[in-house]
Amino acid sequence: MDLQLKGLASPGATAEQAEKEFFEKYRPTSLIQRMAEEREVASLVAYLASPLAAATNGAAVRAEGGILRTILERPWRWT
């Protein structure tokens, strides 16, 4: 992803600097503080397509580096 073309990084920033700026500004809750690599996403896909994932059914699985603060968009409210 070219963060400079999308206006998400300082002009003239290196790829590493642009990625760092992006996570500091737009994804401060990310656990890994970097973009997921293709091999990491491919590993998840391979796992989900394998017999090892037999008990993983009906689940929404994300490869996003831990940017969500909660699994629910809004906290449950008991009324």
JOFENDA-V579513 format. One record per residue. RES is the residue in one letter. PSI is psi in degrees with one decimal (none if undefined). Layout:
res->RES psi->PSI
res->RES psi->PSI
This chain:
res->M psi->130.9
res->D psi->97.5
res->L psi->-28.1
res->Q psi->-41.8
res->L psi->-30.1
res->K psi->2.2
res->G psi->21.7
res->L psi->2.3
res->A psi->160.5
res->S psi->143.0
res->P psi->137.6
res->G psi->0.1
res->A psi->144.5
res->T psi->168.0
res->A psi->-40.7
res->E psi->-41.9
res->Q psi->-41.7
res->A psi->-43.7
res->E psi->-42.7
res->K psi->-45.7
res->E psi->-43.6
res->F psi->-47.6
res->F psi->-35.0
res->E psi->-39.5
res->K psi->-43.6
res->Y psi->-20.4
res->R psi->54.4
res->P psi->-18.2
res->T psi->0.2
res->S psi->133.5
res->L psi->-34.9
res->I psi->-13.6
res->Q psi->40.0
res->R psi->166.8
res->M psi->143.7
res->A psi->142.3
res->E psi->154.4
res->E psi->-40.4
res->R psi->-29.9
res->E psi->-41.8
res->V psi->-41.3
res->A psi->-37.9
res->S psi->-39.6
res->L psi->-43.8
res->V psi->-43.6
res->A psi->-41.8
res->Y psi->-48.7
res->L psi->-29.2
res->A psi->-1.8
res->S psi->165.7
res->P psi->-21.1
res->L psi->-24.7
res->A psi->19.2
res->A psi->-33.9
res->A psi->-0.6
res->T psi->93.0
res->N psi->145.4
res->G psi->21.5
res->A psi->143.5
res->A psi->113.6
res->V psi->128.2
res->R psi->142.6
res->A psi->81.8
res->E psi->7.9
res->G psi->11.4
res->G psi->40.1
res->I psi->-13.2
res->L psi->135.3
res->R psi->-24.5
res->T psi->162.1
res->I psi->-13.9
res->L psi->143.5
res->E psi->-37.2
res->R psi->136.9
res->P psi->146.9
res->W psi->140.8
res->R psi->122.1
res->W psi->118.0
res->T psi->none
